[in-house]
């Protein structure tokens, strides 16, 4: 009987077709919400393998639901989301794509796609694209060169990047192509050659970095020391015409302070892909109603890296981790039978 593989959410066909060559594949049918722990427990009871994305929870209760599970497949374990100790206690392997694929290629592909999204959010804010779409649909008639939708634009404007990691490094050339001034800060400054190559200006003082910006882009790594590193004080330093862009992590920002800054006009608007209520803070994430109601906010459902190339490469690696395990188990069983 072919092994049963449960996939925690819809994914590109390349990964699904690869797994279908080795087993029976069941896919969680919804794309608009995350799968719940209860649904994952139920899936574990009827499956041999669980295909997980990077924020799919793995809990002790899921391990208890089926101690005979042959493996949870994922990119790499995330602290607070994936209970490694529970898997070890129940003897359920974690099948990691990071051990078999070109992880750097996957990360670069995802970094480029997320950088594209960051710039898209910035452009949407700069030219009020989402607001203009709503406006056009509402009025249908239009006045050429209307004053109703004036934007800040990009040429000659300043982007301040907090954290110059993989995504920021991919984003910098895109921002320079828009003829923008790119400032940055991070714990370890880049070399002069790296700064020159990327066209960056180092600003050591965070307050200055924020105050000079027409757009502040949050791209720092999340760790406990960075929890809510950007709050009411930092929003007050921004220009009232400036926009806040976050494709990093929601927990880097005091979300209530941001909402208040948007409400009272402390800042002009925001482009957001991430929110405070995300794993591991909550298992079933949702976007706050206050943000949904605001016209000056562009929202994304934490979907950085959402290109066919990037997502296919990422999920195919996880699929191969499952099929390699299936093939290894089959080879072991064939070896045992040959000895009988």
C-alpha positions in Angstrom: 0.0 0.0 0.0 1.5 3.4 -1.0 2.3 5.8 1.9 -0.2 8.5 2.7 1.2 12.1 2.6 -0.7 15.0 4.0 0.2 18.5 2.7 -0.7 21.3 5.1 -1.7 23.8 2.5 -2.0 24.1 -1.3 1.4 24.3 -2.9 2.7 24.3 -6.5 2.1 21.3 -8.7 5.8 20.5 -9.1 6.1 19.3 -5.5 2.7 17.6 -5.5 3.4 15.7 -8.8 6.8 14.5 -7.4 5.2 13.1 -4.2 2.3 11.5 -6.2 4.9 9.3 -7.9 5.7 7.8 -4.5 2.4 7.9 -2.5 -1.2 9.0 -2.0 -1.3 12.8 -1.5 -4.0 14.6 0.4 -4.0 18.4 0.5 -5.6 20.8 3.0 -8.1 22.5 0.7 -8.2 26.1 2.0 -5.9 28.9 0.9 -7.4 31.8 2.9 -6.5 30.5 6.4 -3.9 28.4 8.2 -4.6 24.9 9.2 -5.4 24.4 12.9 -3.7 22.1 15.3 -6.9 20.0 15.7 -7.0 19.5 11.9 -3.3 18.6 11.9 -3.9 16.0 14.7 -6.7 14.5 12.6 -4.5 14.4 9.5 -1.7 12.7 11.5 -4.0 9.9 12.5 -4.7 9.0 8.9 -1.2 9.7 7.4 2.3 8.4 7.2 3.9 11.8 6.4 3.0 15.4 7.1 4.4 18.0 4.7 4.9 21.3 6.6 5.6 24.8 5.6 7.9 26.9 7.8 5.1 28.2 10.1 3.1 25.0 10.2 3.0 24.0 13.9 4.4 20.7 15.1 3.2 20.0 18.7 3.4 17.2 21.3 -0.4 16.6 20.7 0.2 16.0 17.0 3.0 13.5 17.9 0.6 11.8 20.4 -2.1 11.6 17.8 0.1 9.2 15.7 3.3 8.0 17.3 3.8 5.7 14.3 4.1 8.6 11.9 7.1 8.2 9.6 8.0 11.8 9.5 7.3 15.5 9.5 8.9 17.2 6.5 9.9 20.8 6.5 12.7 23.2 5.5 14.3 23.5 9.0 12.9 23.6 12.6 11.8 27.0 14.0 12.0 27.5 17.7 8.6 28.0 19.3 6.8 26.5 16.2 8.2 23.0 15.9 8.5 20.9 19.0 11.7 19.0 18.3 11.8 17.5 21.7 8.4 16.0 21.3 9.3 14.4 17.9 12.5 13.0 19.5 10.5 11.6 22.5 8.0 9.9 20.2 10.7 8.8 17.7 9.2 10.7 14.8 11.9 11.9 12.4 12.0 15.5 11.1 12.8 15.2 7.4 14.6 18.4 6.5 15.0 19.8 3.0 17.9 21.8 4.2 19.9 18.6 4.5 19.5 17.6 0.9 19.0 20.7 -1.2 21.1 23.8 -2.2 19.9 25.9 0.7 21.7 29.0 -0.5 19.9 28.9 -3.8 16.5 28.5 -2.1 17.3 31.4 0.3 18.5 33.6 -2.5 15.4 32.9 -4.6 13.1 33.7 -1.6 15.2 36.7 -0.8 14.8 38.2 -4.2 11.1 37.5 -4.3 10.6 39.1 -0.8 12.7 42.1 -1.9 10.4 42.5 -4.9 7.4 42.5 -2.6 9.0 45.1 -0.3 9.6 47.4 -3.2 6.1 46.7 -4.5 4.6 47.7 -1.2 6.8 50.9 -1.2 5.6 51.7 -4.8 2.0 51.1 -3.8 2.4 53.6 -0.9 4.4 56.1 -3.1 1.7 56.2 -5.7 -1.3 55.2 -3.5 -2.0 52.4 -6.0 -4.5 50.5 -3.8 -6.3 53.7 -2.8 -6.5 54.7 -6.4 -7.9 51.3 -7.4 -10.7 51.7 -4.8 -11.3 55.3 -5.9 -11.6 54.3 -9.5 -14.0 51.5 -8.8 -16.1 53.7 -6.6 -16.4 56.8 -8.8 -15.9 55.3 -12.3 -15.8 58.8 -13.8 -12.5 60.5 -13.3 -10.8 63.9 -13.6 -7.4 63.8 -15.2 -4.6 64.9 -12.8 -7.0 64.9 -9.9 -5.6 66.2 -6.6 -7.3 63.5 -4.7 -4.5 60.9 -5.0 -1.3 62.9 -4.8 1.7 60.7 -3.8 5.2 61.1 -2.4 6.8 59.3 -5.3 10.3 57.7 -5.4 12.8 59.7 -7.4 15.2 61.5 -5.1 13.4 60.2 -2.0 15.1 58.4 0.9 14.6 54.9 2.1 16.0 54.0 5.5 16.5 50.2 6.0 16.8 48.7 9.4 18.8 45.6 9.1 20.9 44.9 6.0 20.6 41.1 5.6 19.7 38.9 2.7 16.4 40.5 1.7 17.7 44.1 2.2 20.8 43.3 0.1 18.5 42.1 -2.7 16.3 45.1 -2.3 19.0 47.8 -2.4 19.8 47.6 -6.2 16.0 47.8 -6.9 15.7 50.9 -4.9 18.8 52.5 -6.5 17.2 51.8 -9.9 14.3 53.9 -8.8 16.8 56.7 -8.1 16.3 56.6 -4.4 18.7 57.4 -1.6 19.3 54.3 0.5 20.4 54.6 4.1 20.9 51.6 6.4 22.0 50.5 9.8 22.8 47.1 11.2 24.9 45.7 14.1 27.9 45.0 11.9 28.6 47.6 9.3 29.3 46.5 5.7 32.7 47.1 4.2 33.3 50.3 2.2 33.5 48.2 -1.0 30.1 46.5 -0.2 28.5 49.9 0.6 29.9 51.3 -2.7 28.7 48.3 -4.7 25.2 48.5 -3.3 25.0 52.3 -3.3 24.4 52.6 0.5 24.9 55.2 3.1 25.7 54.0 6.6 23.9 55.9 9.5 25.0 54.8 12.9 22.3 56.7 14.8 18.9 55.1 14.6 17.0 58.3 15.4 18.8 60.1 12.5 18.1 57.1 10.2 14.4 57.3 11.0 14.0 61.1 10.9 15.7 61.4 7.4 13.4 58.8 5.8 10.5 59.1 3.4 10.1 55.4 3.8 11.3 53.3 6.7 11.8 49.6 5.8 11.9 47.1 8.7 14.2 44.2 7.7 15.9 43.3 11.0 16.1 39.7 12.1 13.7 38.8 14.9 15.1 37.7 18.2 14.0 38.4 21.8 16.3 41.5 22.1 14.5 43.0 19.1 11.0 42.5 20.4 8.9 45.6 19.7 12.1 47.5 18.8 10.0 50.0 16.8 7.4 51.7 18.9 5.6 54.9 19.7 8.9 56.8 20.2 10.2 55.7 16.8 7.0 56.4 14.9 7.1 60.0 16.4 10.5 60.5 14.8 9.2 59.8 11.3 8.1 62.6 9.0 4.3 62.9 8.8 4.6 62.3 5.1 6.6 59.1 5.6 5.6 55.5 5.2 6.5 52.4 7.2 7.2 49.2 5.3 7.5 45.8 7.1 8.2 42.5 5.4 10.4 41.3 8.2 8.5 40.1 11.3 5.5 41.6 13.0 6.9 41.2 16.5 9.7 43.7 15.7 7.0 46.4 15.9 4.6 47.6 18.6 1.5 47.0 16.5 -0.8 49.1 18.7 1.6 52.0 18.6 1.7 51.7 14.8 -2.0 51.6 14.5 -2.2 54.8 16.7 0.4 56.5 14.5 -1.6 55.7 11.4 -4.9 56.9 13.0 -3.6 60.2 14.2 -1.5 61.1 11.2 1.9 60.7 12.8 2.9 58.9 9.7 1.3 58.9 6.2 0.7 55.2 5.8 2.1 51.7 5.8 2.8 48.6 3.6 2.6 45.4 5.7 3.3 41.7 5.0 3.6 40.7 8.7 1.7 41.1 11.9 2.0 40.6 15.6 -0.5 37.7 15.6 1.6 35.2 13.8 3.2 31.9 14.8 4.4 31.1 17.3 2.5 33.9 19.1 -0.8 32.4 17.7 -1.4 29.3 15.7 -4.3 30.7 13.8 -3.1 34.1 12.6 -5.4 37.0 11.5 -5.0 40.6 10.4 -6.3 43.2 13.0 -9.6 44.8 12.1 -8.1 48.2 12.8 -5.6 47.8 9.9 -8.3 46.4 7.6 -10.4 49.5 8.0 -7.6 51.9 7.1 -7.5 53.4 3.6 -3.8 54.3 3.9 -2.5 50.8 4.6 -1.5 48.2 2.0 -1.9 44.7 3.4 -0.4 41.3 2.3 -1.1 37.9 4.0 2.6 37.2 5.0 3.3 36.1 1.4 6.8 37.2 0.8 8.5 34.8 -1.7 5.2 34.2 -3.5 6.5 33.6 -7.0 6.1 30.3 -8.9 9.9 29.9 -9.2 10.7 30.6 -5.5 7.8 28.6 -4.0 8.2 25.7 -6.3 11.9 25.4 -5.4 11.2 25.7 -1.7 8.4 23.1 -1.7 10.1 20.7 -4.1 12.9 20.4 -1.6 10.5 19.4 1.2 8.8 16.9 -1.1 12.2 15.3 -1.9 12.9 14.9 1.8 9.7 12.8 2.0 10.4 10.7 -1.2 14.0 10.0 -0.2 12.7 8.6 3.1 10.1 6.5 1.3 12.8 5.1 -1.1 15.2 4.4 1.8 12.5 2.5 3.7 11.6 0.5 0.6 15.3 -0.4 0.1 15.6 -1.5 3.7 12.5 -3.6 3.4 13.7 -5.2 0.2 17.0 -6.0 1.9 15.3 -7.7 4.8 13.1 -9.7 2.4 16.2 -10.9 0.5 17.7 -12.3 3.7 14.6 -14.4 4.4 
